[in-house]
Amino acid sequence: MKVNRSRTSRPTATRLSTPVSACTRTSASERLIVLTQKWWFYLIIALLTFLPAYTAKPYDSRESAGVVIAVLSNAMVYSWKALLPVFKILPLLIFGMLAVWKDKATRVFYCYGALVFLITGLFENMAITSEYGFAALIGNMVICLIIAAAWLWEAITKHSDFNRVQPSFSRLWVMPLAFMAFWYPVNMDTLQPDFGLHYLITSEAGLTFCMMLPVYLSVMLLFFPDVNLVTLRISSFAGVLIGLLSMMQFFVFNKGMEWMGILHLPLLIISSYAFVLSFRKRCR
């Protein structure tokens, strides 16, 4: 007897089409997002911040705060007087590009941020000082270079999307703080307040990590959550760390420098807000 092998006698597999969201895809980006959710990841970054400074002349560990002030007061980057206005005008042009072209200017924004963090990471944290000779703040350098790498990675992979019709206006409260950081109204000879409007173009803020990080974070916050979470988390956590250290430097260890401490409040406040917010929304 022949068995009739009909086409219906064999069970057929049914393919189920299950949409995979950006938050569930297994990719390098997703693995990095998971990594930045681990507490020990931030412990490592915090420990890197406290790497000892290098100085040509030996110093007592009790002079650590003095070494930091000596380096930051004589940083190599501030000798580039002719370039200071350039690094104030360029970000304004890039912000204008973001306002007009939105997502088409995203890579330019992140590339420029990476460049600034690379320059400040190296040349803002090294100086020729009278007390210690050549000195370099190794911890600050490492942290800034990590941030520069995170911004360059986002410029290459482009996970951000600045094409939203309207940025989030509920977070516009960060703008006055960012403006204060960009303005940087201080007389660098006396370290006292100086509200001259010329500082909007001539101040050292454009090549100062502690001033430009809150400015760039404020842009990311306007378009959150359509930004790279890894870049936002790493940058904002570093800002919190350096912001707290700055508060101690200017309010505790170095009396008479309270105005500098006030000018570092945008760094601490905006970074803290960005870091907390990055754990409350969906990923990208």
VENHU-V323537 format. One record per helix or strand of 2 or more residues. SS is the DSSP state (@ for helix, = for strand). FROM is the first residue (numbers start at 1). TO is the last residue. If there is no record, write none. Layout:
SS_FROM_TO ; SS_FROM_TO
This chain:
@_28_35 ; @_39_49 ; =_54_55 ; @_61_73 ; @_76_79 ; @_81_84 ; @_86_123 ; =_126_129 ; =_133_136 ; @_138_157 ; @_169_171 ; @_174_183 ; =_186_187 ; =_192_193 ; @_199_202 ; @_204_207 ; @_209_223 ; @_229_253 ; @_258_263 ; @_265_277
